[in-house]
Amino acid sequence: MATGTDQVVGLGLVALSLIIFTYYTAWVILLPFIDSQHVIHKYFLPRAYAIAIPLAAGHLLLLFVGIFITYVMLKNQNDTKKTQ
Amino acid sequence: MTKLAQWLWALALLGSTWAALTMGALGLELPSSCREVLWPLPAYLLVSAGCYALGTVGYRVATFHDCEDAARELQSQIQEARADLTRRGLRF
């Protein structure tokens, strides 16, 4: 069965994704229709960041995946050399 | 048509619609707030897909369960196979 930690981590991931989705939807979809003098604009970064942040996050993710794959492959190569 | 082709067609259709609307190729005069929503739309779709993926993984982590019946069935099948193989002269 899923233990307590699993449930906490899983529900935390669900909550995180819901928070990100709600905030991003409000930022990108709803904000242009709200008057630009409204107080709510204080709680959001300028609009260019709505693209820049996901782009940077995606690049970081790809970078880390690449580093991980390189590390694992190099390690495997060394291991097979040792056994031969 | 394969699933891949379907997805590619849908993406191409959506992408060309988006490009046409953003570049103003159709000659439509959209209100400025609509245009503000339109240009980050691909990023928005990507982020939504990412959120959905993260949520699915989280939900499955929170609710996964052991398949006890299947484990019992598998154990009994292993026993059966061992007995059968021992009868035919295989030693473990």
N, CA and C atoms of all chains as a GROMACS GRO file, in nm:
protein
  528
    1MET      N    1   0.083  -0.120   0.000
    1MET     CA    2   0.000   0.000   0.000
    1MET      C    3   0.087   0.126   0.000
    2ALA      N    4   0.028   0.234  -0.045
    2ALA     CA    5   0.098   0.362  -0.040
    2ALA      C    6   0.113   0.405   0.105
    3THR      N    7   0.236   0.428   0.147
    3THR     CA    8   0.258   0.466   0.287
    3THR      C    9   0.224   0.614   0.308
    4GLY      N   10   0.238   0.658   0.434
    4GLY     CA   11   0.205   0.796   0.465
    4GLY      C   12   0.288   0.894   0.386
    5THR      N   13   0.420   0.864   0.376
    5THR     CA   14   0.510   0.954   0.303
    5THR      C   15   0.468   0.962   0.157
    6ASP      N   16   0.436   0.845   0.098
    6ASP     CA   17   0.394   0.844  -0.043
    6ASP      C   18   0.273   0.934  -0.063
    7GLN      N   19   0.176   0.920   0.032
    7GLN     CA   20   0.054   1.000   0.016
    7GLN      C   21   0.085   1.148   0.028
    8VAL      N   22   0.171   1.183   0.125
    8VAL     CA   23   0.205   1.325   0.143
    8VAL      C   24   0.273   1.378   0.017
    9VAL      N   25   0.373   1.300  -0.033
    9VAL     CA   26   0.447   1.346  -0.151
    9VAL      C   27   0.354   1.357  -0.271
   10GLY      N   28   0.270   1.253  -0.291
   10GLY     CA   29   0.181   1.252  -0.408
   10GLY      C   30   0.082   1.367  -0.404
   11LEU      N   31   0.017   1.386  -0.286
   11LEU     CA   32  -0.080   1.494  -0.277
   11LEU      C   33  -0.011   1.629  -0.286
   12GLY      N   34   0.113   1.636  -0.235
   12GLY     CA   35   0.191   1.759  -0.251
   12GLY      C   36   0.214   1.791  -0.397
   13LEU      N   37   0.249   1.688  -0.477
   13LEU     CA   38   0.270   1.710  -0.621
   13LEU      C   39   0.141   1.758  -0.686
   14VAL      N   40   0.028   1.694  -0.650
   14VAL     CA   41  -0.102   1.736  -0.708
   14VAL      C   42  -0.130   1.880  -0.672
   15ALA      N   43  -0.108   1.914  -0.544
   15ALA     CA   44  -0.136   2.051  -0.499
   15ALA      C   45  -0.046   2.150  -0.573
   16LEU      N   46   0.084   2.114  -0.587
   16LEU     CA   47   0.178   2.202  -0.657
   16LEU      C   48   0.133   2.227  -0.800
   17SER      N   49   0.093   2.118  -0.869
   17SER     CA   50   0.052   2.135  -1.009
   17SER      C   51  -0.074   2.220  -1.017
   18LEU      N   52  -0.167   2.201  -0.923
   18LEU     CA   53  -0.290   2.281  -0.925
   18LEU      C   54  -0.259   2.429  -0.901
   19ILE      N   55  -0.168   2.454  -0.804
   19ILE     CA   56  -0.134   2.594  -0.774
   19ILE      C   57  -0.070   2.660  -0.896
   20ILE      N   58   0.028   2.589  -0.957
   20ILE     CA   59   0.095   2.645  -1.075
   20ILE      C   60  -0.006   2.672  -1.186
   21PHE      N   61  -0.096   2.574  -1.209
   21PHE     CA   62  -0.194   2.589  -1.317
   21PHE      C   63  -0.284   2.709  -1.292
   22THR      N   64  -0.336   2.721  -1.168
   22THR     CA   65  -0.428   2.831  -1.138
   22THR      C   66  -0.358   2.966  -1.154
   23TYR      N   67  -0.236   2.976  -1.097
   23TYR     CA   68  -0.165   3.103  -1.103
   23TYR      C   69  -0.132   3.140  -1.247
   24TYR      N   70  -0.085   3.040  -1.324
   24TYR     CA   71  -0.044   3.069  -1.461
   24TYR      C   72  -0.165   3.106  -1.547
   25THR      N   73  -0.280   3.035  -1.522
   25THR     CA   74  -0.401   3.069  -1.597
   25THR      C   75  -0.444   3.212  -1.566
   26ALA      N   76  -0.443   3.248  -1.436
   26ALA     CA   77  -0.481   3.384  -1.399
   26ALA      C   78  -0.388   3.484  -1.466
   27TRP      N   79  -0.258   3.452  -1.466
   27TRP     CA   80  -0.156   3.542  -1.519
   27TRP      C   81  -0.174   3.564  -1.669
   28VAL      N   82  -0.186   3.450  -1.743
   28VAL     CA   83  -0.179   3.460  -1.888
   28VAL      C   84  -0.316   3.485  -1.950
   29ILE      N   85  -0.420   3.419  -1.898
   29ILE     CA   86  -0.550   3.426  -1.964
   29ILE      C   87  -0.638   3.537  -1.908
   30LEU      N   88  -0.641   3.552  -1.776
   30LEU     CA   89  -0.737   3.646  -1.718
   30LEU      C   90  -0.685   3.790  -1.711
   31LEU      N   91  -0.553   3.804  -1.686
   31LEU     CA   92  -0.500   3.937  -1.658
   31LEU      C   93  -0.521   4.039  -1.770
   32PRO      N   94  -0.509   4.001  -1.900
   32PRO     CA   95  -0.529   4.103  -2.004
   32PRO      C   96  -0.670   4.163  -2.003
   33PHE      N   97  -0.766   4.089  -1.946
   33PHE     CA   98  -0.903   4.140  -1.949
   33PHE      C   99  -0.935   4.227  -1.828
   34ILE      N  100  -0.837   4.236  -1.735
   34ILE     CA  101  -0.859   4.319  -1.616
   34ILE      C  102  -0.791   4.453  -1.638
   35ASP      N  103  -0.859   4.556  -1.596
   35ASP     CA  104  -0.811   4.692  -1.613
   35ASP      C  105  -0.668   4.708  -1.560
   36SER      N  106  -0.581   4.777  -1.638
   36SER     CA  107  -0.438   4.777  -1.605
   36SER      C  108  -0.408   4.859  -1.480
   37GLN      N  109  -0.505   4.936  -1.429
   37GLN     CA  110  -0.482   5.012  -1.306
   37GLN      C  111  -0.518   4.932  -1.181
   38HIS      N  112  -0.577   4.813  -1.203
   38HIS     CA  113  -0.630   4.735  -1.091
   38HIS      C  114  -0.518   4.689  -0.998
   39VAL      N  115  -0.550   4.672  -0.868
   39VAL     CA  116  -0.452   4.634  -0.766
   39VAL      C  117  -0.388   4.497  -0.798
   40ILE      N  118  -0.468   4.408  -0.862
   40ILE     CA  119  -0.424   4.270  -0.882
   40ILE      C  120  -0.295   4.263  -0.963
   41HIS      N  121  -0.268   4.365  -1.045
   41HIS     CA  122  -0.148   4.362  -1.128
   41HIS      C  123  -0.020   4.367  -1.046
   42LYS      N  124  -0.033   4.411  -0.918
   42LYS     CA  125   0.086   4.414  -0.833
   42LYS      C  126   0.138   4.273  -0.803
   43TYR      N  127   0.048   4.173  -0.807
   43TYR     CA  128   0.086   4.038  -0.765
   43TYR      C  129   0.144   3.954  -0.879
   44PHE      N  130   0.157   4.011  -0.995
   44PHE     CA  131   0.212   3.935  -1.108
   44PHE      C  132   0.331   4.009  -1.168
   45LEU      N  133   0.428   3.930  -1.215
   45LEU     CA  134   0.544   3.989  -1.282
   45LEU      C  135   0.503   4.043  -1.418
   46PRO      N  136   0.590   4.123  -1.483
   46PRO     CA  137   0.559   4.167  -1.619
   46PRO      C  138   0.534   4.049  -1.713
   47ARG      N  139   0.462   4.077  -1.820
   47ARG     CA  140   0.412   3.970  -1.905
   47ARG      C  141   0.521   3.891  -1.976
   48ALA      N  142   0.634   3.955  -2.005
   48ALA     CA  143   0.740   3.883  -2.076
   48ALA      C  144   0.790   3.764  -1.996
   49TYR      N  145   0.784   3.775  -1.862
   49TYR     CA  146   0.830   3.665  -1.777
   49TYR      C  147   0.740   3.543  -1.790
   50ALA      N  148   0.615   3.561  -1.833
   50ALA     CA  149   0.524   3.448  -1.850
   50ALA      C  150   0.579   3.349  -1.953
   51ILE      N  151   0.662   3.400  -2.047
   51ILE     CA  152   0.728   3.311  -2.142
   51ILE      C  153   0.866   3.274  -2.092
   52ALA      N  154   0.937   3.374  -2.038
   52ALA     CA  155   1.079   3.354  -2.005
   52ALA      C  156   1.098   3.249  -1.896
   53ILE      N  157   1.012   3.252  -1.793
   53ILE     CA  158   1.031   3.158  -1.681
   53ILE      C  159   1.010   3.013  -1.724
   54PRO      N  160   0.896   2.979  -1.793
   54PRO     CA  161   0.882   2.840  -1.840
   54PRO      C  162   0.994   2.798  -1.934
   55LEU      N  163   1.040   2.891  -2.019
   55LEU     CA  164   1.149   2.861  -2.113
   55LEU      C  165   1.276   2.827  -2.036
   56ALA      N  166   1.308   2.910  -1.937
   56ALA     CA  167   1.429   2.885  -1.856
   56ALA      C  168   1.415   2.754  -1.781
   57ALA      N  169   1.296   2.728  -1.726
   57ALA     CA  170   1.275   2.605  -1.650
   57ALA      C  171   1.292   2.483  -1.741
   58GLY      N  172   1.236   2.493  -1.863
   58GLY     CA  173   1.250   2.383  -1.959
   58GLY      C  174   1.395   2.358  -1.995
   59HIS      N  175   1.471   2.468  -2.016
   59HIS     CA  176   1.612   2.452  -2.050
   59HIS      C  177   1.690   2.387  -1.936
   60LEU      N  178   1.660   2.433  -1.812
   60LEU     CA  179   1.728   2.373  -1.696
   60LEU      C  180   1.698   2.224  -1.687
   61LEU      N  181   1.569   2.191  -1.708
   61LEU     CA  182   1.528   2.050  -1.701
   61LEU      C  183   1.604   1.967  -1.804
   62LEU      N  184   1.608   2.016  -1.929
   62LEU     CA  185   1.679   1.945  -2.035
   62LEU      C  186   1.827   1.930  -2.001
   63LEU      N  187   1.883   2.040  -1.944
   63LEU     CA  188   2.025   2.038  -1.908
   63LEU      C  189   2.051   1.929  -1.805
   64PHE      N  190   1.966   1.923  -1.702
   64PHE     CA  191   1.988   1.824  -1.596
   64PHE      C  192   1.968   1.682  -1.648
   65VAL      N  193   1.866   1.664  -1.734
   65VAL     CA  194   1.845   1.531  -1.794
   65VAL      C  195   1.968   1.490  -1.875
   66GLY      N  196   2.022   1.587  -1.952
   66GLY     CA  197   2.140   1.559  -2.032
   66GLY      C  198   2.260   1.522  -1.946
   67ILE      N  199   2.281   1.600  -1.838
   67ILE     CA  200   2.393   1.572  -1.748
   67ILE      C  201   2.377   1.433  -1.686
   68PHE      N  202   2.254   1.402  -1.644
   68PHE     CA  203   2.229   1.273  -1.581
   68PHE      C  204   2.259   1.158  -1.677
   69ILE      N  205   2.207   1.171  -1.802
   69ILE     CA  206   2.228   1.064  -1.901
   69ILE      C  207   2.377   1.047  -1.931
   70THR      N  208   2.448   1.163  -1.948
   70THR     CA  209   2.592   1.155  -1.974
   70THR      C  210   2.664   1.084  -1.860
   71TYR      N  211   2.629   1.122  -1.736
   71TYR     CA  212   2.692   1.063  -1.619
   71TYR      C  213   2.671   0.912  -1.616
   72VAL      N  214   2.544   0.869  -1.638
   72VAL     CA  215   2.513   0.726  -1.631
   72VAL      C  216   2.586   0.650  -1.740
   73MET      N  217   2.589   0.707  -1.862
   73MET     CA  218   2.654   0.636  -1.973
   73MET      C  219   2.804   0.625  -1.951
   74LEU      N  220   2.866   0.736  -1.903
   74LEU     CA  221   3.010   0.730  -1.877
   74LEU      C  222   3.042   0.627  -1.770
   75LYS      N  223   2.958   0.624  -1.667
   75LYS     CA  224   2.979   0.529  -1.558
   75LYS      C  225   2.969   0.386  -1.611
   76ASN      N  226   2.866   0.360  -1.692
   76ASN     CA  227   2.849   0.226  -1.749
   76ASN      C  228   2.970   0.186  -1.832
   77GLN      N  229   3.020   0.282  -1.913
   77GLN     CA  230   3.135   0.254  -1.998
   77GLN      C  231   3.257   0.213  -1.914
   78ASN      N  232   3.281   0.292  -1.807
   78ASN     CA  233   3.394   0.260  -1.719
   78ASN      C  234   3.378   0.123  -1.656
   79ASP      N  235   3.252   0.092  -1.613
   79ASP     CA  236   3.229  -0.037  -1.548
   79ASP      C  237   3.256  -0.152  -1.643
   80THR      N  238   3.210  -0.142  -1.769
   80THR     CA  239   3.231  -0.252  -1.863
   80THR      C  240   3.380  -0.267  -1.895
   81LYS      N  241   3.453  -0.154  -1.898
   81LYS     CA  242   3.597  -0.162  -1.924
   81LYS      C  243   3.667  -0.238  -1.812
   82LYS      N  244   3.624  -0.210  -1.686
   82LYS     CA  245   3.686  -0.274  -1.572
   82LYS      C  246   3.664  -0.425  -1.575
   83THR      N  247   3.542  -0.467  -1.612
   83THR     CA  248   3.511  -0.610  -1.607
   83THR      C  249   3.580  -0.687  -1.718
   84GLN      N  250   3.613  -0.619  -1.827
   84GLN     CA  251   3.673  -0.690  -1.940
   84GLN      C  252   3.819  -0.728  -1.913
   85MET      N  253  -0.464   0.598  -4.029
   85MET     CA  254  -0.379   0.705  -3.975
   85MET      C  255  -0.333   0.666  -3.835
   86THR      N  256  -0.204   0.673  -3.814
   86THR     CA  257  -0.153   0.636  -3.682
   86THR      C  258  -0.180   0.748  -3.581
   87LYS      N  259  -0.159   0.714  -3.454
   87LYS     CA  260  -0.181   0.813  -3.348
   87LYS      C  261  -0.084   0.929  -3.364
   88LEU      N  262   0.041   0.895  -3.404
   88LEU     CA  263   0.142   1.000  -3.422
   88LEU      C  264   0.098   1.098  -3.529
   89ALA      N  265   0.048   1.044  -3.643
   89ALA     CA  266   0.005   1.131  -3.752
   89ALA      C  267  -0.110   1.219  -3.707
   90GLN      N  268  -0.204   1.160  -3.630
   90GLN     CA  269  -0.317   1.240  -3.579
   90GLN      C  270  -0.266   1.357  -3.496
   91TRP      N  271  -0.172   1.327  -3.403
   91TRP     CA  272  -0.120   1.433  -3.317
   91TRP      C  273  -0.049   1.538  -3.399
   92LEU      N  274   0.032   1.493  -3.497
   92LEU     CA  275   0.106   1.589  -3.578
   92LEU      C  276   0.011   1.678  -3.656
   93TRP      N  277  -0.095   1.618  -3.714
   93TRP     CA  278  -0.193   1.697  -3.788
   93TRP      C  279  -0.258   1.801  -3.697
   94ALA      N  280  -0.303   1.755  -3.578
   94ALA     CA  281  -0.371   1.847  -3.487
   94ALA      C  282  -0.278   1.960  -3.446
   95LEU      N  283  -0.151   1.924  -3.416
   95LEU     CA  284  -0.055   2.027  -3.376
   95LEU      C  285  -0.029   2.126  -3.489
   96ALA      N  286  -0.015   2.072  -3.612
   96ALA     CA  287   0.010   2.159  -3.726
   96ALA      C  288  -0.108   2.254  -3.749
   97LEU      N  289  -0.229   2.199  -3.737
   97LEU     CA  290  -0.349   2.280  -3.755
   97LEU      C  291  -0.355   2.391  -3.651
   98LEU      N  292  -0.338   2.351  -3.524
   98LEU     CA  293  -0.340   2.450  -3.416
   98LEU      C  294  -0.230   2.554  -3.435
   99GLY      N  295  -0.110   2.505  -3.469
   99GLY     CA  296   0.003   2.595  -3.484
   99GLY      C  297  -0.018   2.694  -3.596
  100SER      N  298  -0.073   2.646  -3.710
  100SER     CA  299  -0.090   2.739  -3.822
  100SER      C  300  -0.201   2.838  -3.791
  101THR      N  301  -0.309   2.792  -3.722
  101THR     CA  302  -0.413   2.886  -3.682
  101THR      C  303  -0.356   2.994  -3.591
  102TRP      N  304  -0.275   2.948  -3.494
  102TRP     CA  305  -0.215   3.043  -3.401
  102TRP      C  306  -0.126   3.142  -3.473
  103ALA      N  307  -0.041   3.088  -3.564
  103ALA     CA  308   0.050   3.176  -3.637
  103ALA      C  309  -0.027   3.276  -3.720
  104ALA      N  310  -0.131   3.228  -3.790
  104ALA     CA  311  -0.209   3.318  -3.875
  104ALA      C  312  -0.275   3.428  -3.794
  105LEU      N  313  -0.330   3.388  -3.677
  105LEU     CA  314  -0.397   3.489  -3.594
  105LEU      C  315  -0.297   3.588  -3.536
  106THR      N  316  -0.179   3.535  -3.494
  106THR     CA  317  -0.080   3.624  -3.431
  106THR      C  318  -0.019   3.720  -3.532
  107MET      N  319   0.010   3.669  -3.653
  107MET     CA  320   0.071   3.754  -3.755
  107MET      C  321  -0.032   3.848  -3.818
  108GLY      N  322  -0.162   3.821  -3.789
  108GLY     CA  323  -0.265   3.904  -3.850
  108GLY      C  324  -0.282   3.878  -3.998
  109ALA      N  325  -0.256   3.752  -4.041
  109ALA     CA  326  -0.265   3.719  -4.183
  109ALA      C  327  -0.410   3.720  -4.232
  110LEU      N  328  -0.504   3.700  -4.140
  110LEU     CA  329  -0.644   3.694  -4.183
  110LEU      C  330  -0.707   3.832  -4.196
  111GLY      N  331  -0.633   3.934  -4.152
  111GLY     CA  332  -0.687   4.069  -4.163
  111GLY      C  333  -0.794   4.100  -4.062
  112LEU      N  334  -0.799   4.016  -3.954
  112LEU     CA  335  -0.898   4.044  -3.849
  112LEU      C  336  -0.842   4.151  -3.757
  113GLU      N  337  -0.930   4.239  -3.709
  113GLU     CA  338  -0.888   4.338  -3.611
  113GLU      C  339  -0.930   4.290  -3.474
  114LEU      N  340  -0.838   4.216  -3.407
  114LEU     CA  341  -0.871   4.166  -3.274
  114LEU      C  342  -0.848   4.276  -3.171
  115PRO      N  343  -0.931   4.278  -3.066
  115PRO     CA  344  -0.903   4.372  -2.956
  115PRO      C  345  -0.768   4.342  -2.892
  116SER      N  346  -0.706   4.444  -2.833
  116SER     CA  347  -0.567   4.427  -2.788
  116SER      C  348  -0.557   4.324  -2.676
  117SER      N  349  -0.664   4.313  -2.590
  117SER     CA  350  -0.654   4.216  -2.482
  117SER      C  351  -0.656   4.074  -2.539
  118CYS      N  352  -0.733   4.050  -2.646
  118CYS     CA  353  -0.734   3.919  -2.710
  118CYS      C  354  -0.597   3.886  -2.767
  119ARG      N  355  -0.533   3.987  -2.828
  119ARG     CA  356  -0.399   3.962  -2.882
  119ARG      C  357  -0.299   3.933  -2.771
  120GLU      N  358  -0.317   4.001  -2.658
  120GLU     CA  359  -0.230   3.976  -2.543
  120GLU      C  360  -0.242   3.832  -2.496
  121VAL      N  361  -0.365   3.778  -2.500
  121VAL     CA  362  -0.385   3.638  -2.460
  121VAL      C  363  -0.328   3.545  -2.566
  122LEU      N  364  -0.340   3.586  -2.690
  122LEU     CA  365  -0.308   3.495  -2.801
  122LEU      C  366  -0.160   3.462  -2.810
  123TRP      N  367  -0.073   3.564  -2.793
  123TRP     CA  368   0.067   3.534  -2.825
  123TRP      C  369   0.136   3.439  -2.729
  124PRO      N  370   0.102   3.434  -2.595
  124PRO     CA  371   0.169   3.331  -2.516
  124PRO      C  372   0.095   3.199  -2.513
  125LEU      N  373  -0.002   3.180  -2.601
  125LEU     CA  374  -0.087   3.061  -2.592
  125LEU      C  375  -0.011   2.928  -2.603
  126PRO      N  376   0.088   2.914  -2.696
  126PRO     CA  377   0.162   2.788  -2.700
  126PRO      C  378   0.232   2.758  -2.568
  127ALA      N  379   0.294   2.861  -2.508
  127ALA     CA  380   0.360   2.840  -2.379
  127ALA      C  381   0.257   2.799  -2.275
  128TYR      N  382   0.138   2.860  -2.282
  128TYR     CA  383   0.034   2.827  -2.186
  128TYR      C  384  -0.008   2.680  -2.201
  129LEU      N  385  -0.027   2.636  -2.325
  129LEU     CA  386  -0.065   2.496  -2.348
  129LEU      C  387   0.042   2.401  -2.296
  130LEU      N  388   0.169   2.437  -2.321
  130LEU     CA  389   0.281   2.354  -2.274
  130LEU      C  390   0.281   2.345  -2.122
  131VAL      N  391   0.262   2.461  -2.055
  131VAL     CA  392   0.262   2.461  -1.909
  131VAL      C  393   0.144   2.379  -1.856
  132SER      N  394   0.027   2.391  -1.922
  132SER     CA  395  -0.089   2.313  -1.879
  132SER      C  396  -0.061   2.164  -1.891
  133ALA      N  397  -0.001   2.124  -2.003
  133ALA     CA  398   0.031   1.982  -2.022
  133ALA      C  399   0.128   1.936  -1.913
  134GLY      N  400   0.227   2.021  -1.881
  134GLY     CA  401   0.322   1.987  -1.776
  134GLY      C  402   0.253   1.972  -1.642
  135CYS      N  403   0.160   2.063  -1.610
  135CYS     CA  404   0.086   2.055  -1.485
  135CYS      C  405   0.004   1.927  -1.480
  136TYR      N  406  -0.060   1.894  -1.592
  136TYR     CA  407  -0.141   1.771  -1.596
  136TYR      C  408  -0.052   1.649  -1.570
  137ALA      N  409   0.067   1.647  -1.633
  137ALA     CA  410   0.157   1.533  -1.616
  137ALA      C  411   0.201   1.522  -1.470
  138LEU      N  412   0.239   1.638  -1.412
  138LEU     CA  413   0.283   1.639  -1.272
  138LEU      C  414   0.171   1.592  -1.180
  139GLY      N  415   0.048   1.642  -1.205
  139GLY     CA  416  -0.065   1.603  -1.123
  139GLY      C  417  -0.095   1.455  -1.133
  140THR      N  418  -0.087   1.400  -1.255
  140THR     CA  419  -0.113   1.257  -1.274
  140THR      C  420  -0.012   1.173  -1.196
  141VAL      N  421   0.117   1.211  -1.209
  141VAL     CA  422   0.221   1.137  -1.137
  141VAL      C  423   0.195   1.143  -0.987
  142GLY      N  424   0.164   1.264  -0.937
  142GLY     CA  425   0.138   1.280  -0.794
  142GLY      C  426   0.020   1.197  -0.748
  143TYR      N  427  -0.089   1.200  -0.826
  143TYR     CA  428  -0.208   1.125  -0.789
  143TYR      C  429  -0.181   0.976  -0.784
  144ARG      N  430  -0.107   0.927  -0.884
  144ARG     CA  431  -0.076   0.783  -0.887
  144ARG      C  432   0.017   0.745  -0.773
  145VAL      N  433   0.112   0.836  -0.738
  145VAL     CA  434   0.200   0.807  -0.623
  145VAL      C  435   0.117   0.798  -0.496
  146ALA      N  436   0.019   0.888  -0.482
  146ALA     CA  437  -0.059   0.892  -0.358
  146ALA      C  438  -0.152   0.772  -0.346
  147THR      N  439  -0.197   0.714  -0.458
  147THR     CA  440  -0.302   0.612  -0.450
  147THR      C  441  -0.259   0.476  -0.501
  148PHE      N  442  -0.129   0.453  -0.521
  148PHE     CA  443  -0.092   0.321  -0.572
  148PHE      C  444  -0.115   0.216  -0.463
  149HIS      N  445  -0.142   0.095  -0.505
  149HIS     CA  446  -0.169  -0.010  -0.406
  149HIS      C  447  -0.104  -0.139  -0.450
  150ASP      N  448  -0.080  -0.226  -0.350
  150ASP     CA  449  -0.022  -0.357  -0.380
  150ASP      C  450  -0.129  -0.446  -0.443
  151CYS      N  451  -0.085  -0.531  -0.537
  151CYS     CA  452  -0.179  -0.625  -0.599
  151CYS      C  453  -0.163  -0.759  -0.527
  152GLU      N  454  -0.231  -0.772  -0.410
  152GLU     CA  455  -0.206  -0.889  -0.328
  152GLU      C  456  -0.260  -1.017  -0.391
  153ASP      N  457  -0.377  -1.006  -0.455
  153ASP     CA  458  -0.432  -1.125  -0.522
  153ASP      C  459  -0.339  -1.174  -0.631
  154ALA      N  460  -0.290  -1.079  -0.710
  154ALA     CA  461  -0.200  -1.116  -0.820
  154ALA      C  462  -0.072  -1.177  -0.764
  155ALA      N  463  -0.022  -1.122  -0.651
  155ALA     CA  464   0.101  -1.176  -0.592
  155ALA      C  465   0.078  -1.320  -0.547
  156ARG      N  466  -0.038  -1.344  -0.482
  156ARG     CA  467  -0.070  -1.482  -0.438
  156ARG      C  468  -0.078  -1.576  -0.557
  157GLU      N  469  -0.145  -1.530  -0.663
  157GLU     CA  470  -0.162  -1.615  -0.782
  157GLU      C  471  -0.025  -1.649  -0.840
  158LEU      N  472   0.062  -1.548  -0.847
  158LEU     CA  473   0.195  -1.570  -0.903
  158LEU      C  474   0.274  -1.667  -0.817
  159GLN      N  475   0.266  -1.650  -0.683
  159GLN     CA  476   0.337  -1.742  -0.594
  159GLN      C  477   0.290  -1.886  -0.615
  160SER      N  478   0.157  -1.903  -0.624
  160SER     CA  479   0.105  -2.039  -0.641
  160SER      C  480   0.149  -2.097  -0.774
  161GLN      N  481   0.157  -2.012  -0.877
  161GLN     CA  482   0.204  -2.061  -1.007
  161GLN      C  483   0.350  -2.100  -1.002
  162ILE      N  484   0.430  -2.024  -0.922
  162ILE     CA  485   0.571  -2.060  -0.909
  162ILE      C  486   0.584  -2.196  -0.840
  163GLN      N  487   0.504  -2.213  -0.734
  163GLN     CA  488   0.508  -2.341  -0.663
  163GLN      C  489   0.475  -2.455  -0.758
  164GLU      N  490   0.369  -2.434  -0.836
  164GLU     CA  491   0.322  -2.535  -0.932
  164GLU      C  492   0.433  -2.570  -1.031
  165ALA      N  493   0.498  -2.465  -1.083
  165ALA     CA  494   0.603  -2.488  -1.182
  165ALA      C  495   0.720  -2.562  -1.121
  166ARG      N  496   0.756  -2.523  -0.996
  166ARG     CA  497   0.866  -2.591  -0.928
  166ARG      C  498   0.833  -2.739  -0.909
  167ALA      N  499   0.711  -2.766  -0.863
  167ALA     CA  500   0.671  -2.906  -0.840
  167ALA      C  501   0.679  -2.984  -0.971
  168ASP      N  502   0.628  -2.922  -1.076
  168ASP     CA  503   0.628  -2.989  -1.207
  168ASP      C  504   0.769  -3.018  -1.254
  169LEU      N  505   0.859  -2.917  -1.239
  169LEU     CA  506   0.997  -2.935  -1.286
  169LEU      C  507   1.070  -3.038  -1.200
  170THR      N  508   1.042  -3.040  -1.067
  170THR     CA  509   1.107  -3.140  -0.982
  170THR      C  510   1.064  -3.280  -1.025
  171ARG      N  511   0.936  -3.294  -1.060
  171ARG     CA  512   0.885  -3.423  -1.102
  171ARG      C  513   0.955  -3.471  -1.229
  172ARG      N  514   0.994  -3.373  -1.313
  172ARG     CA  515   1.062  -3.411  -1.437
  172ARG      C  516   1.212  -3.426  -1.419
  173GLY      N  517   1.261  -3.411  -1.294
  173GLY     CA  518   1.401  -3.440  -1.267
  173GLY      C  519   1.494  -3.322  -1.268
  174LEU      N  520   1.439  -3.199  -1.255
  174LEU     CA  521   1.527  -3.082  -1.246
  174LEU      C  522   1.554  -3.055  -1.100
  175ARG      N  523   1.683  -3.032  -1.066
  175ARG     CA  524   1.714  -3.001  -0.926
  175ARG      C  525   1.744  -2.854  -0.911
  176PHE      N  526   1.685  -2.790  -0.809
  176PHE     CA  527   1.708  -2.648  -0.787
  176PHE      C  528   1.826  -2.626  -0.696
   0.00000   0.00000   0.00000
